[in-house]
């Protein structure tokens, strides 16, 4: 059953982001970093470090966090919560799920708390 509060922003094939890596995708003017943590475990956050507006998509995954390549701030790649300085604000997050056909859907739920916290 489809969640009426869920708006799919982007669909990709699971093969587009190998396990342990991140990739940036742009939908309209929104840039999203998709992280492939493990089999069927995905994260999606805004591609903009809250510390200095650097591109998180150029960063690396480290223990479930995406690390900004500019100054080392890190964020939980599923919740967007800031995990280390110099950032002090979280980044927006999106729901990410893989279906049985290998398609990964990135969506924004009206109930999700997207934005800096």
N, CA, C and O atoms as a GROMACS GRO file, in nm:
protein
  468
    1UNK      N    1   0.084  -0.118   0.000
    1UNK     CA    2   0.000   0.000   0.000
    1UNK      C    3   0.088   0.124   0.000
    1UNK      O    4   0.187   0.129   0.073
    2UNK      N    5   0.055   0.223  -0.078
    2UNK     CA    6   0.133   0.345  -0.090
    2UNK      C    7   0.096   0.442   0.021
    2UNK      O    8  -0.022   0.463   0.050
    3UNK      N    9   0.196   0.500   0.083
    3UNK     CA   10   0.176   0.600   0.188
    3UNK      C   11   0.138   0.732   0.121
    3UNK      O   12   0.216   0.786   0.043
    4UNK      N   13   0.019   0.785   0.149
    4UNK     CA   14  -0.024   0.910   0.084
    4UNK      C   15   0.057   1.031   0.127
    4UNK      O   16   0.054   1.135   0.060
    5UNK      N   17   0.129   1.020   0.238
    5UNK     CA   18   0.211   1.131   0.286
    5UNK      C   19   0.352   1.128   0.227
    5UNK      O   20   0.434   1.214   0.257
    6UNK      N   21   0.381   1.029   0.144
    6UNK     CA   22   0.514   1.010   0.090
    6UNK      C   23   0.520   1.058  -0.054
    6UNK      O   24   0.436   1.020  -0.137
    7UNK      N   25   0.616   1.140  -0.083
    7UNK     CA   26   0.635   1.193  -0.217
    7UNK      C   27   0.770   1.148  -0.269
    7UNK      O   28   0.874   1.192  -0.219
    8UNK      N   29   0.771   1.060  -0.369
    8UNK     CA   30   0.898   1.009  -0.423
    8UNK      C   31   0.963   1.117  -0.506
    8UNK      O   32   0.904   1.170  -0.600
    9UNK      N   33   1.087   1.149  -0.470
    9UNK     CA   34   1.164   1.251  -0.539
    9UNK      C   35   1.252   1.193  -0.649
    9UNK      O   36   1.275   1.256  -0.752
   10UNK      N   37   1.301   1.070  -0.625
   10UNK     CA   38   1.401   1.012  -0.713
   10UNK      C   39   1.398   0.860  -0.699
   10UNK      O   40   1.377   0.808  -0.589
   11UNK      N   41   1.418   0.790  -0.809
   11UNK     CA   42   1.433   0.645  -0.808
   11UNK      C   43   1.559   0.612  -0.887
   11UNK      O   44   1.578   0.660  -0.998
   12UNK      N   45   1.644   0.528  -0.827
   12UNK     CA   46   1.767   0.483  -0.893
   12UNK      C   47   1.775   0.331  -0.882
   12UNK      O   48   1.702   0.270  -0.804
   13UNK      N   49   1.863   0.272  -0.959
   13UNK     CA   50   1.893   0.130  -0.946
   13UNK      C   51   1.994   0.111  -0.834
   13UNK      O   52   2.083   0.195  -0.817
   14UNK      N   53   1.983   0.003  -0.759
   14UNK     CA   54   2.078  -0.021  -0.649
   14UNK      C   55   2.222  -0.027  -0.699
   14UNK      O   56   2.315   0.001  -0.622
   15UNK      N   57   2.243  -0.061  -0.826
   15UNK     CA   58   2.377  -0.071  -0.883
   15UNK      C   59   2.444   0.064  -0.904
   15UNK      O   60   2.564   0.071  -0.927
   16UNK      N   61   2.367   0.173  -0.896
   16UNK     CA   62   2.423   0.306  -0.918
   16UNK      C   63   2.509   0.354  -0.800
   16UNK      O   64   2.592   0.443  -0.817
   17UNK      N   65   2.490   0.294  -0.682
   17UNK     CA   66   2.570   0.330  -0.565
   17UNK      C   67   2.618   0.200  -0.500
   17UNK      O   68   2.541   0.134  -0.431
   18UNK      N   69   2.745   0.163  -0.520
   18UNK     CA   70   2.797   0.041  -0.460
   18UNK      C   71   2.795   0.047  -0.306
   18UNK      O   72   2.800   0.156  -0.248
   19UNK      N   73   2.787  -0.069  -0.243
   19UNK     CA   74   2.789  -0.076  -0.097
   19UNK      C   75   2.916  -0.009  -0.046
   19UNK      O   76   3.026  -0.033  -0.096
   20UNK      N   77   2.900   0.076   0.056
   20UNK     CA   78   3.013   0.146   0.117
   20UNK      C   79   3.048   0.278   0.051
   20UNK      O   80   3.148   0.341   0.086
   21UNK      N   81   2.966   0.320  -0.045
   21UNK     CA   82   2.996   0.444  -0.116
   21UNK      C   83   2.878   0.540  -0.114
   21UNK      O   84   2.767   0.504  -0.074
   22UNK      N   85   2.904   0.663  -0.157
   22UNK     CA   86   2.802   0.767  -0.167
   22UNK      C   87   2.804   0.825  -0.308
   22UNK      O   88   2.907   0.824  -0.376
   23UNK      N   89   2.689   0.875  -0.351
   23UNK     CA   90   2.679   0.943  -0.480
   23UNK      C   91   2.580   1.056  -0.465
   23UNK      O   92   2.481   1.046  -0.392
   24UNK      N   93   2.607   1.166  -0.535
   24UNK     CA   94   2.516   1.281  -0.534
   24UNK      C   95   2.428   1.276  -0.658
   24UNK      O   96   2.473   1.241  -0.767
   25UNK      N   97   2.302   1.311  -0.639
   25UNK     CA   98   2.204   1.317  -0.747
   25UNK      C   99   2.130   1.449  -0.733
   25UNK      O  100   2.109   1.498  -0.622
   26UNK      N  101   2.089   1.506  -0.846
   26UNK     CA  102   2.015   1.632  -0.843
   26UNK      C  103   1.876   1.610  -0.900
   26UNK      O  104   1.859   1.553  -1.008
   27UNK      N  105   1.777   1.657  -0.826
   27UNK     CA  106   1.637   1.652  -0.868
   27UNK      C  107   1.588   1.795  -0.867
   27UNK      O  108   1.581   1.859  -0.762
   28UNK      N  109   1.553   1.846  -0.984
   28UNK     CA  110   1.520   1.987  -1.000
   28UNK      C  111   1.639   2.067  -0.945
   28UNK      O  112   1.748   2.055  -0.999
   29UNK      N  113   1.622   2.146  -0.842
   29UNK     CA  114   1.734   2.222  -0.786
   29UNK      C  115   1.782   2.163  -0.653
   29UNK      O  116   1.863   2.225  -0.584
   30UNK      N  117   1.732   2.044  -0.618
   30UNK     CA  118   1.768   1.980  -0.492
   30UNK      C  119   1.877   1.877  -0.514
   30UNK      O  120   1.861   1.786  -0.596
   31UNK      N  121   1.990   1.890  -0.442
   31UNK     CA  122   2.099   1.794  -0.451
   31UNK      C  123   2.096   1.704  -0.329
   31UNK      O  124   2.095   1.751  -0.215
   32UNK      N  125   2.094   1.573  -0.354
   32UNK     CA  126   2.080   1.472  -0.248
   32UNK      C  127   2.198   1.376  -0.256
   32UNK      O  128   2.238   1.334  -0.365
   33UNK      N  129   2.255   1.340  -0.140
   33UNK     CA  130   2.360   1.240  -0.132
   33UNK      C  131   2.297   1.110  -0.087
   33UNK      O  132   2.234   1.103   0.019
   34UNK      N  133   2.314   1.005  -0.167
   34UNK     CA  134   2.261   0.874  -0.134
   34UNK      C  135   2.377   0.786  -0.088
   34UNK      O  136   2.479   0.776  -0.157
   35UNK      N  137   2.361   0.723   0.028
   35UNK     CA  138   2.463   0.636   0.085
   35UNK      C  139   2.411   0.492   0.084
   35UNK      O  140   2.297   0.467   0.123
   36UNK      N  141   2.495   0.399   0.041
   36UNK     CA  142   2.460   0.257   0.042
   36UNK      C  143   2.542   0.191   0.153
   36UNK      O  144   2.659   0.160   0.134
   37UNK      N  145   2.478   0.171   0.268
   37UNK     CA  146   2.548   0.122   0.387
   37UNK      C  147   2.572  -0.029   0.384
   37UNK      O  148   2.682  -0.075   0.414
   38UNK      N  149   2.471  -0.105   0.348
   38UNK     CA  150   2.482  -0.250   0.338
   38UNK      C  151   2.365  -0.299   0.257
   38UNK      O  152   2.285  -0.219   0.208
   39UNK      N  153   2.353  -0.429   0.242
   39UNK     CA  154   2.245  -0.484   0.161
   39UNK      C  155   2.109  -0.430   0.206
   39UNK      O  156   2.067  -0.455   0.319
   40UNK      N  157   2.043  -0.355   0.119
   40UNK     CA  158   1.911  -0.295   0.141
   40UNK      C  159   1.908  -0.190   0.252
   40UNK      O  160   1.800  -0.155   0.299
   41UNK      N  161   2.023  -0.138   0.294
   41UNK     CA  162   2.026  -0.030   0.393
   41UNK      C  163   2.083   0.094   0.324
   41UNK      O  164   2.197   0.095   0.277
   42UNK      N  165   1.999   0.198   0.319
   42UNK     CA  166   2.030   0.319   0.245
   42UNK      C  167   2.009   0.442   0.332
   42UNK      O  168   1.930   0.440   0.427
   43UNK      N  169   2.080   0.548   0.298
   43UNK     CA  170   2.059   0.678   0.361
   43UNK      C  171   2.055   0.784   0.253
   43UNK      O  172   2.111   0.767   0.145
   44UNK      N  173   1.988   0.895   0.284
   44UNK     CA  174   1.982   1.005   0.187
   44UNK      C  175   1.971   1.136   0.265
   44UNK      O  176   1.880   1.155   0.346
   45UNK      N  177   2.066   1.225   0.240
   45UNK     CA  178   2.066   1.356   0.306
   45UNK      C  179   2.096   1.465   0.203
   45UNK      O  180   2.140   1.438   0.091
   46UNK      N  181   2.069   1.586   0.244
   46UNK     CA  182   2.098   1.701   0.160
   46UNK      C  183   2.249   1.707   0.131
   46UNK      O  184   2.330   1.680   0.219
   47UNK      N  185   2.285   1.742   0.010
   47UNK     CA  186   2.425   1.748  -0.032
   47UNK      C  187   2.485   1.885   0.000
   47UNK      O  188   2.537   1.954  -0.088
   48UNK      N  189   2.476   1.924   0.126
   48UNK     CA  190   2.523   2.056   0.166
   48UNK      C  191   2.563   2.054   0.313
   48UNK      O  192   2.477   2.046   0.401
   49UNK      N  193   2.692   2.061   0.340
   49UNK     CA  194   2.740   2.062   0.478
   49UNK      C  195   2.688   2.188   0.548
   49UNK      O  196   2.698   2.298   0.495
   50UNK      N  197   2.634   2.169   0.666
   50UNK     CA  198   2.578   2.284   0.740
   50UNK      C  199   2.687   2.373   0.799
   50UNK      O  200   2.658   2.482   0.849
   51UNK      N  201   2.812   2.328   0.794
   51UNK     CA  202   2.922   2.410   0.846
   51UNK      C  203   2.964   2.519   0.747
   51UNK      O  204   2.974   2.636   0.784
   52UNK      N  205   2.988   2.478   0.621
   52UNK     CA  206   3.038   2.578   0.524
   52UNK      C  207   2.983   2.559   0.384
   52UNK      O  208   3.039   2.610   0.287
   53UNK      N  209   2.872   2.486   0.373
   53UNK     CA  210   2.806   2.464   0.245
   53UNK      C  211   2.887   2.381   0.146
   53UNK      O  212   2.863   2.388   0.025
   54UNK      N  213   2.983   2.302   0.195
   54UNK     CA  214   3.059   2.212   0.109
   54UNK      C  215   2.972   2.097   0.061
   54UNK      O  216   2.868   2.069   0.121
   55UNK      N  217   3.014   2.030  -0.044
   55UNK     CA  218   2.940   1.918  -0.102
   55UNK      C  219   2.971   1.789  -0.027
   55UNK      O  220   3.083   1.738  -0.033
   56UNK      N  221   2.872   1.737   0.044
   56UNK     CA  222   2.891   1.611   0.118
   56UNK      C  223   2.909   1.494   0.022
   56UNK      O  224   2.968   1.392   0.058
   57UNK      N  225   2.859   1.507  -0.099
   57UNK     CA  226   2.872   1.401  -0.198
   57UNK      C  227   3.015   1.373  -0.238
   57UNK      O  228   3.043   1.269  -0.298
   58UNK      N  229   3.106   1.464  -0.207
   58UNK     CA  230   3.248   1.442  -0.233
   58UNK      C  231   3.316   1.373  -0.115
   58UNK      O  232   3.436   1.344  -0.120
   59UNK      N  233   3.240   1.347  -0.009
   59UNK     CA  234   3.295   1.286   0.112
   59UNK      C  235   3.294   1.135   0.107
   59UNK      O  236   3.263   1.074   0.005
   60UNK      N  237   3.327   1.076   0.221
   60UNK     CA  238   3.335   0.930   0.235
   60UNK      C  239   3.247   0.884   0.350
   60UNK      O  240   3.215   0.962   0.440
   61UNK      N  241   3.209   0.757   0.347
   61UNK     CA  242   3.137   0.696   0.458
   61UNK      C  243   3.236   0.648   0.563
   61UNK      O  244   3.341   0.593   0.530
   62UNK      N  245   3.200   0.670   0.689
   62UNK     CA  246   3.281   0.619   0.800
   62UNK      C  247   3.185   0.576   0.911
   62UNK      O  248   3.124   0.660   0.976
   63UNK      N  249   3.172   0.445   0.930
   63UNK     CA  250   3.087   0.389   1.036
   63UNK      C  251   2.945   0.447   1.036
   63UNK      O  252   2.894   0.486   1.140
   64UNK      N  253   2.884   0.453   0.920
   64UNK     CA  254   2.747   0.501   0.908
   64UNK      C  255   2.731   0.652   0.901
   64UNK      O  256   2.619   0.702   0.897
   65UNK      N  257   2.842   0.722   0.899
   65UNK     CA  258   2.838   0.868   0.889
   65UNK      C  259   2.901   0.911   0.757
   65UNK      O  260   2.992   0.845   0.706
   66UNK      N  261   2.852   1.022   0.704
   66UNK     CA  262   2.916   1.080   0.587
   66UNK      C  263   3.004   1.195   0.636
   66UNK      O  264   2.959   1.281   0.711
   67UNK      N  265   3.129   1.195   0.592
   67UNK     CA  266   3.228   1.292   0.638
   67UNK      C  267   3.253   1.394   0.528
   67UNK      O  268   3.287   1.359   0.415
   68UNK      N  269   3.235   1.521   0.564
   68UNK     CA  270   3.259   1.629   0.470
   68UNK      C  271   3.408   1.635   0.436
   68UNK      O  272   3.491   1.635   0.527
   69UNK      N  273   3.442   1.641   0.309
   69UNK     CA  274   3.584   1.641   0.271
   69UNK      C  275   3.656   1.773   0.300
   69UNK      O  276   3.779   1.778   0.297
   70UNK      N  277   3.581   1.878   0.327
   70UNK     CA  278   3.645   2.009   0.346
   70UNK      C  279   3.707   2.025   0.485
   70UNK      O  280   3.825   2.057   0.497
   71UNK      N  281   3.627   2.003   0.590
   71UNK     CA  282   3.678   2.027   0.726
   71UNK      C  283   3.653   1.912   0.821
   71UNK      O  284   3.683   1.922   0.940
   72UNK      N  285   3.597   1.800   0.771
   72UNK     CA  286   3.582   1.680   0.853
   72UNK      C  287   3.456   1.670   0.936
   72UNK      O  288   3.443   1.577   1.016
   73UNK      N  289   3.362   1.763   0.921
   73UNK     CA  290   3.235   1.749   0.993
   73UNK      C  291   3.169   1.620   0.946
   73UNK      O  292   3.184   1.581   0.830
   74UNK      N  293   3.095   1.554   1.035
   74UNK     CA  294   3.027   1.432   0.993
   74UNK      C  295   2.881   1.434   1.034
   74UNK      O  296   2.842   1.500   1.130
   75UNK      N  297   2.801   1.359   0.957
   75UNK     CA  298   2.657   1.354   0.975
   75UNK      C  299   2.610   1.211   0.960
   75UNK      O  300   2.664   1.136   0.877
   76UNK      N  301   2.512   1.172   1.039
   76UNK     CA  302   2.451   1.041   1.023
   76UNK      C  303   2.385   1.038   0.886
   76UNK      O  304   2.302   1.124   0.856
   77UNK      N  305   2.420   0.941   0.804
   77UNK     CA  306   2.370   0.944   0.665
   77UNK      C  307   2.226   0.897   0.653
   77UNK      O  308   2.170   0.902   0.543
   78UNK      N  309   2.163   0.853   0.761
   78UNK     CA  310   2.021   0.818   0.757
   78UNK      C  311   1.935   0.928   0.817
   78UNK      O  312   1.832   0.964   0.762
   79UNK      N  313   1.978   0.984   0.931
   79UNK     CA  314   1.898   1.085   1.001
   79UNK      C  315   1.940   1.228   0.973
   79UNK      O  316   1.864   1.320   1.000
   80UNK      N  317   2.061   1.247   0.919
   80UNK     CA  318   2.112   1.382   0.894
   80UNK      C  319   2.166   1.451   1.018
   80UNK      O  320   2.211   1.565   1.011
   81UNK      N  321   2.161   1.384   1.133
   81UNK     CA  322   2.207   1.448   1.257
   81UNK      C  323   2.357   1.469   1.255
   81UNK      O  324   2.434   1.382   1.214
   82UNK      N  325   2.397   1.587   1.301
   82UNK     CA  326   2.540   1.618   1.307
   82UNK      C  327   2.605   1.526   1.409
   82UNK      O  328   2.551   1.503   1.518
   83UNK      N  329   2.723   1.474   1.373
   83UNK     CA  330   2.794   1.382   1.461
   83UNK      C  331   2.928   1.437   1.509
   83UNK      O  332   2.980   1.392   1.611
   84UNK      N  333   2.985   1.534   1.436
   84UNK     CA  334   3.112   1.589   1.482
   84UNK      C  335   3.132   1.731   1.431
   84UNK      O  336   3.078   1.771   1.328
   85UNK      N  337   3.209   1.805   1.507
   85UNK     CA  338   3.246   1.942   1.472
   85UNK      C  339   3.332   1.940   1.346
   85UNK      O  340   3.393   1.838   1.314
   86UNK      N  341   3.339   2.050   1.276
   86UNK     CA  342   3.298   2.184   1.314
   86UNK      C  343   3.150   2.214   1.290
   86UNK      O  344   3.104   2.322   1.326
   87UNK      N  345   3.073   2.122   1.230
   87UNK     CA  346   2.930   2.147   1.211
   87UNK      C  347   2.858   2.139   1.345
   87UNK      O  348   2.895   2.061   1.432
   88UNK      N  349   2.754   2.220   1.360
   88UNK     CA  350   2.673   2.216   1.481
   88UNK      C  351   2.524   2.197   1.449
   88UNK      O  352   2.444   2.177   1.539
   89UNK      N  353   2.487   2.204   1.321
   89UNK     CA  354   2.349   2.186   1.279
   89UNK      C  355   2.337   2.062   1.192
   89UNK      O  356   2.425   2.033   1.111
   90UNK      N  357   2.228   1.990   1.208
   90UNK     CA  358   2.200   1.874   1.126
   90UNK      C  359   2.165   1.917   0.984
   90UNK      O  360   2.138   2.035   0.959
   91UNK      N  361   2.166   1.821   0.892
   91UNK     CA  362   2.125   1.847   0.754
   91UNK      C  363   1.993   1.775   0.728
   91UNK      O  364   1.959   1.680   0.799
   92UNK      N  365   1.920   1.820   0.627
   92UNK     CA  366   1.793   1.758   0.592
   92UNK      C  367   1.814   1.613   0.550
   92UNK      O  368   1.915   1.580   0.487
   93UNK      N  369   1.720   1.528   0.586
   93UNK     CA  370   1.727   1.387   0.546
   93UNK      C  371   1.603   1.350   0.468
   93UNK      O  372   1.502   1.419   0.470
   94UNK      N  373   1.614   1.238   0.398
   94UNK     CA  374   1.506   1.187   0.316
   94UNK      C  375   1.493   1.038   0.342
   94UNK      O  376   1.589   0.973   0.382
   95UNK      N  377   1.374   0.985   0.321
   95UNK     CA  378   1.354   0.841   0.336
   95UNK      C  379   1.413   0.770   0.215
   95UNK      O  380   1.398   0.816   0.102
   96UNK      N  381   1.481   0.659   0.240
   96UNK     CA  382   1.540   0.581   0.133
   96UNK      C  383   1.505   0.435   0.156
   96UNK      O  384   1.526   0.381   0.264
   97UNK      N  385   1.450   0.371   0.053
   97UNK     CA  386   1.414   0.230   0.066
   97UNK      C  387   1.434   0.159  -0.067
   97UNK      O  388   1.415   0.216  -0.174
   98UNK      N  389   1.472   0.032  -0.057
   98UNK     CA  390   1.493  -0.051  -0.176
   98UNK      C  391   1.377  -0.149  -0.187
   98UNK      O  392   1.342  -0.216  -0.090
   99UNK      N  393   1.319  -0.158  -0.307
   99UNK     CA  394   1.210  -0.254  -0.326
   99UNK      C  395   1.266  -0.388  -0.374
   99UNK      O  396   1.387  -0.403  -0.389
  100UNK      N  397   1.179  -0.484  -0.396
  100UNK     CA  398   1.220  -0.620  -0.433
  100UNK      C  399   1.278  -0.630  -0.573
  100UNK      O  400   1.337  -0.732  -0.609
  101UNK      N  401   1.262  -0.524  -0.654
  101UNK     CA  402   1.318  -0.527  -0.790
  101UNK      C  403   1.455  -0.459  -0.798
  101UNK      O  404   1.514  -0.451  -0.905
  102UNK      N  405   1.506  -0.410  -0.683
  102UNK     CA  406   1.637  -0.344  -0.683
  102UNK      C  407   1.632  -0.196  -0.712
  102UNK      O  408   1.735  -0.134  -0.739
  103UNK      N  409   1.513  -0.139  -0.708
  103UNK     CA  410   1.499   0.005  -0.726
  103UNK      C  411   1.502   0.073  -0.589
  103UNK      O  412   1.438   0.027  -0.495
  104UNK      N  413   1.576   0.181  -0.580
  104UNK     CA  414   1.588   0.256  -0.455
  104UNK      C  415   1.508   0.384  -0.471
  104UNK      O  416   1.529   0.462  -0.565
  105UNK      N  417   1.415   0.405  -0.379
  105UNK     CA  418   1.326   0.520  -0.384
  105UNK      C  419   1.364   0.619  -0.275
  105UNK      O  420   1.374   0.583  -0.158
  106UNK      N  421   1.384   0.742  -0.315
  106UNK     CA  422   1.414   0.851  -0.222
  106UNK      C  423   1.290   0.938  -0.215
  106UNK      O  424   1.238   0.984  -0.317
  107UNK      N  425   1.242   0.958  -0.092
  107UNK     CA  426   1.117   1.032  -0.078
  107UNK      C  427   1.122   1.126   0.041
  107UNK      O  428   1.205   1.115   0.131
  108UNK      N  429   1.030   1.219   0.036
  108UNK     CA  430   1.012   1.312   0.146
  108UNK      C  431   0.875   1.284   0.204
  108UNK      O  432   0.774   1.288   0.132
  109UNK      N  433   0.870   1.256   0.331
  109UNK     CA  434   0.743   1.232   0.398
  109UNK      C  435   0.697   1.361   0.464
  109UNK      O  436   0.778   1.433   0.523
  110UNK      N  437   0.569   1.389   0.455
  110UNK     CA  438   0.519   1.512   0.517
  110UNK      C  439   0.538   1.510   0.669
  110UNK      O  440   0.539   1.616   0.732
  111UNK      N  441   0.554   1.391   0.727
  111UNK     CA  442   0.575   1.380   0.871
  111UNK      C  443   0.721   1.385   0.910
  111UNK      O  444   0.753   1.396   1.029
  112UNK      N  445   0.813   1.378   0.813
  112UNK     CA  446   0.956   1.378   0.844
  112UNK      C  447   1.002   1.518   0.883
  112UNK      O  448   0.952   1.618   0.832
  113UNK      N  449   1.096   1.522   0.971
  113UNK     CA  450   1.151   1.649   1.015
  113UNK      C  451   1.275   1.681   0.934
  113UNK      O  452   1.387   1.653   0.977
  114UNK      N  453   1.256   1.739   0.817
  114UNK     CA  454   1.368   1.777   0.734
  114UNK      C  455   1.409   1.920   0.766
  114UNK      O  456   1.325   2.006   0.790
  115UNK      N  457   1.537   1.942   0.767
  115UNK     CA  458   1.587   2.076   0.794
  115UNK      C  459   1.686   2.075   0.908
  115UNK      O  460   1.706   1.973   0.973
  116UNK      N  461   1.746   2.186   0.931
  116UNK     CA  462   1.848   2.198   1.034
  116UNK      C  463   1.785   2.191   1.172
  116UNK      O  464   1.680   2.251   1.197
  117UNK      N  465   1.850   2.119   1.260
  117UNK     CA  466   1.800   2.103   1.396
  117UNK      C  467   1.907   2.138   1.495
  117UNK      O  468   1.884   2.131   1.616
   0.00000   0.00000   0.00000
